[in-house]
Amino acid sequence: MKQTAFTRFHEELGAKMVPFAGFTMPIEYQGITAEHMQVRDNAGVFDVSHMGEIWIKGPNALSFIQYVTSNDASLLRDGKVQYTCFPNGRGGIVDDLLVYRIDEQTYLLVVNAANTEKDWEHLCSHAPRFRLTPGRELYNASSEICQLAIQGPNAMKIVQKICDTHIMDMEYYTFRKCTVAGIPQAIVSITGYTGSGGCEIYVANQHGEKLWTALFAAGKEYGLIPVGLGARDTLRLEMGFCLYGNDIDDRTSPLEAGLGWITKFSETKGDFIDRAFLQEQKAGGVTRKLVGFKMIDRGVPRHEYPVCTADGMEIGKVTSGTMSPVLKIGIGMAYVETAFAGLDTELFIKVRDRLLKAVVVRPPFYKKQ
């Protein structure tokens, strides 16, 4: 199993470590609920160094990105980030990802940890068409970069203490290169996966220890704590954010997943993988949709639980589910037949042979006060 630049800190702090995407990662320290509420109310730090980072450079970088992703990257300006996905050529999704525009010929793709190698192979397979050479214009830097996500209402106040640039006014889905904890050319971005504010900091692996130490020194007055991937999952689910492998995968289209907003058919977008298929699907309508739901009956929905009608007819499957630490009720997402996807539609989640009532709602389940 691979380790991150911060593994020894997790172990010294007594984190419960588990294998994840080829890495040994902390799943929890004090407990998932306590860590979840710390991020909602204060601030916490996630080690997300297992994420993949791929550079695309040169005069053909933008046209390449336009072809392999679903969103319109021509709308980006320097310092902006865009959420998008890789269509797989069969109507599904290779991965969802972030595109960072450094300048007009330099882009950074941040991809999911479990998919980094798959994504790299996918990009390499299309690179020759755009005269991009793997290892040169297309470069996988995943093993060289570490990343911490500092999330929560006090996160930016803490990070500001170790930044040489004013970052408190940064807009959502933007980034800046600045000196952080004395480390030059760090990337500070505002994308988030928790809905509680904060930022991500990218530095080279050799600077990881310096970043960790400075960050926790700056956060001491706020009671900053490290948070594991368990709470990261419950936090993202309260926001209704998709998780690759659960809510989207190679067999789900972005339109089925409610990601039509990152699937663009404009003239500036041009041709891209699966454009014709997705346009046809949009015109004809999908047969199933990803919906959010909250439990009416007491119970906790889990991945792969059947979704049924009142008389027990199966109409879908739960993709993600949990007991919301904030709301104290079961919440989840599921693919259901389109006829049952309307707001306020009653659904029944099959939990150990019992049909528990739920209702379709529009995420996010949690709304920041």
N, C-alpha and C positions, 0 to 999 in steps of 0.2 A: 504493500500500500504506500502511496505517495504521502509526503508530509508537506505542510505549508510552512511559510516563514514564521508562523506563530504557534506551531504545534507544541513546542516545549512550554509555552505560557499556558495553554489549555490544560496540559497534563499537570503542571505545577499547581494550578487552581482547582484541580480535582474534577474536571469536566468528565462527563460520561462520553467516551469516544466510540464512534461507530464507523464502519466502512461506508463510504458514500462516493459514488462516481470515481472510484479508484483511489480516493484519498481517505485518510483517517481524519474524521471531522468531529467537532463537539456537537452533540445533540442537545445537551442541557447541562447547566451548572447547579442552580438552586431549585430548578423545577420549571416546567414549561409555563404554567400559569403565572407564577411570580415574575418570570422574565418577560412574558407577554405584557403584563401590566406595567412593568418598569419602562418599557418602550412607549406604551400609550401615555404614561403620565410624566416621564422624565427623559431618560436617554439610555441607550444600550449600544454595545459594539458587537457586530457580527464579523467573523472571519469568513469572507467569501472569495478567498484566493483560489478556490477550486474552479472558479469560472474561467472560461476560455477567452483569450484576446488574440485577434487576428488583424494584422495591418494590411491595407490595400493602398498601393501608391501608384503614381504615374498618370499620364494624360488619359488613360482609358479606365481609371478607377471608378469614376461616376457611372459610365455606361455599363460597366460590369455589375456594379451594385444595383442599378436599375433593372438589369435583366434577372438577377438571382433573387431579388427580394420583391415583396408585394406592395410596399409603400412607395411614395414618390420622393426619392432622396434628392431630387433637384430642388426641392423646397428648402433644404437645409442651407444654413449660412455657417460661417466659421463660429465655433463655440456652441453649436446646437446639437442636440441628440434626438434621434427618432426611434420609436418602437416599430418593429416590422417583423416579418417572418420569411423563411425560405420555403416557397412552394416546392413540392417534390417531383412534379411532372406527372403525378398520378392522382391529383386531386387532394393530396394530404399535405402535411407540414413536416419538413425536415427538422425545423427548430424555430423558436421565436428568439429575437435578439434585439440588441441596441446598436445603432449606427451613430458614431461620433464623427463629425466633420472637423478635422483639424485645419485643413485649408482645401482649396479646390482640387488638389491632387493627392490628398492624404486623408485616409479614413481609418478609424478603428472600429472593428466589430467586436462586441462583447456577447459571447454565446454561452449557452448552458453547459455546466460542467460535464454532465453525462453524455453530451452530444459533441464535444469538442472534436474528437477524431472523425466522427461521422460528418460533421460540418466541413472540416478541413478537406476531406476526400471529395465531398460534394462540390466545394468551391474549385478544387484542383481540376475536377472533371470538366468544368466549364471555362477555366482560365485560358486555354489555348485560343478559343474563339475571340478573345479580347487581347491577345498577345501579352498576357501576364505570365510571368515565370514563377512557379512556387519556389520559395527561398529567396526571391528577389522582390519583385513588385507585390507578391502575395507572400506574407510572412506570418508564421504561427509563433507568437511570442508568449504563449500560455504558460510555459515553464519558467519564464523569466520575470513575471509580474505577480505581485501580491496585492490584495485589495481588502480594505476594511470598510464596512458600511456602518456609519454612526447614525442611528435613527432615534427619533423622539423629539418632543417639543423643546428640549434644551440642547439638542445635538449641535446646532449651528453656533450657539454661544460658546460651546466647548471648543469646537474646531477653530473658531475665529481666534482664540487665544494662541494658537500655534501657527497661524497663517500670516504671511507678510503682505497679504492683499485683503481688501474688504470683501467679504463673501456673503454678508447678511442680506444683501439685496439681490442675490442670484435668483433667476426665474427657474421654474420647474422645467426640466429637460434642457438644461444648459450645463456647460462645464467651463472651467478655467484651468490653465496651467499656472502654477504658482509655487512658491517655496513653502513647504509645510514641515514643521519640526526641524528646520534647517536643511531639508531635503529639496534641492532645486528640481524644477520641471515635474513636480507631482501633478497629477490630474485630480481635481476636485469636481465632482459632478452631482447634480441634483436630479436623480431619477426615482430612487426609492422603491421599496417593495412592501412597505408596511402601512402607508397612509398616515404616518405620524410625523412627517417632516424629517429633515436630516440630509445627509450627503454620503457619497462614496469617495474614498481616497485610493488612488492607484500609485504605487511606487515600485521600483525594482526590488527584487527579493533581498538584495544585500542591505537595503534600508529598512526592512521590515521591523527589526527589533527596535531601532531608533524611533520609528513611528509609533509603535505600540506603547513604548515607555513614555513618550511625550504626551500622547493622547490621554493616558490614564492619569498622568500627573496633572494635566489641565482639567480633567474631569473629576478630580477628587472632591472638590467643593460641591459638586452636584450629585455625588454618590454614583458616578458612572460605573456600570458593571458590564462584563462580557455576557453575551446572550448566544444560545445555541440555535441550531437549525430547526429544532422542534418548534420553538416560538416563532421563528421566521415563517414557518408554514401556517400556523394558526393566525398570525398577523396578516399574511397575504390573503388568506381565505376570508377573513372578515371584510377585506376590501373587494373581494370578488375577482382577484387577479388570477389568471390562468397559470397552471403549473404544467410544464411539459412532461409527458409521460402519464399524467392523470387526466387533465382537462383537454389537452390537445396532443396529437401525435401524428404518425404517418398515415393514419386512416381517417383523420378529421380534417375538414376543409376550414379555412378561416371564416367562411360565411356561416357554416354550421356553428362555429364557436363564438359567434357574435363579434368577429373581428373584421367586419366589412369596412370599418373606419380606417383600417390599415391596408386595405386592398383597393388600389386606385386604378382607374381605367382612363385617366385623362390623357390628352395628347402629349403633355410634358412627360408623362410616365413612359409612354411608348410600350414596346413589346416586353413581356416578361414570362417566365416559366408559368405555365397553366393559365395564362391570361384568357384564352378562348374558353377553356373549361369553366373557369370561374365566372366569366361573363354570362355563359349559358346557364350556369347554376343560379346566378343572381336573377336572371330573367324568368326562369322557370320556378324558382323557389326551392327551398331545401325541405327534405322530408323529416328532419329532426333538428332540434336546436338545443344549445347549451343554455340552461336556465339556472337562476339562483332560487333557493327555497329555504324557508325556515320551518322548523318543526312546530306543530300545534300540540301534538301529544308529546309526552316526555320520552326522549330517546336520543341516541347519538347516531347519526348516519355515518356510514363508512364507505370507502372506495369499493365499488363493484356491488353494493347492495342493490337489489332490484327496486325499480320504481313502478308502481302499479296503480290501477284504477280502484275504486271502492270495492268492486267485486273480484279483485285479485288478478285482473288481466295485466300482464307485464307490458309496459310502454316505454321503458328506458332503464338506464343504469346510473347510479351515483358515481361521479368521478372524483369528487373531493367532499369530505364531511368532517365535522368536529363539533365539540361543545364550545360555543363562543365564550371565551373568558370574560368579555365585557358584557354581553347580553344575557349570559347564563341560560341559553337555549341552544338546541342543536341547529346548525346551519349547514348548507352544502350547495353543491352544484351538480347538475345531472344533465345528460342528454335524454330528451324525451321526444316522442312523436310531436310534430308541429301542432297538431290539433289540441295538445295539452300544454302548450308553451305560453299561453296568455297569462298576464298578471292576474293574481288572485285565484288561479285555477287550483282546485284541491288535488293533491297527489297523496299517495300512500307509499311509505318506505317500508319495505319488508325487512324486519329486524328479527332474526331468530324465529321465523314462521309467524310473526305477528305483523299486521298491517297498521303502521302508525301514521296518523294524519299529518300532512305538511301543506304548505301553500306556496305558490310561485310568487317571488318578490324580485324586485330589481336591485342588484348589488349597486353600491357597497352596502353591506350589512351594518358596518360601523361608519359613523360620520363624525369627523373631528369637530369638537365643540369650538 
